[in-house]
Amino acid sequence: MTKSWTDERLEERFDAIDQRFDGVDRRLDRMDRRLDRMDVDIRELRRETNARFNRVDERFDKMSAEMKAGFARVDERFEAMHRLMIQGGIVIIAALLGLVGTQLGLIVTQL
């Protein structure tokens, strides 16, 4: 310990420390600017993502409406076919009853 700590030496040490802190401050300022840019980028990305999801939602809604309309048309066709089958069955039953009636009428007239 031959060197003594003079005021001048202490002042040199504090100046060196101040310079280091100035360097750290500059780095932190650069990091702040980068983080600010990242915040802007993230907001823009979120805005774009939301817009794309909204477009996808619109397309799904449109497809859903088209599918519902298509199924409604299929349901109508099945209902029409069901009515036709019932009407055809009634016509067949009426024809069979008419046939049976005429056959019975023939049998009765032959007796």
Buried (B, 14 or more C-beta within 10 A) or exposed (E): EEEEEEEEEEEEEEEEEEEEEEEEEEEEEEEEEEEEEEEEEEEEEEEEEEEEEEEEEEEEEEEEEEEEEEEEEEEEEEEEEEEEEEEEEEEEEEEEEEEEEEEEEEEEEEE
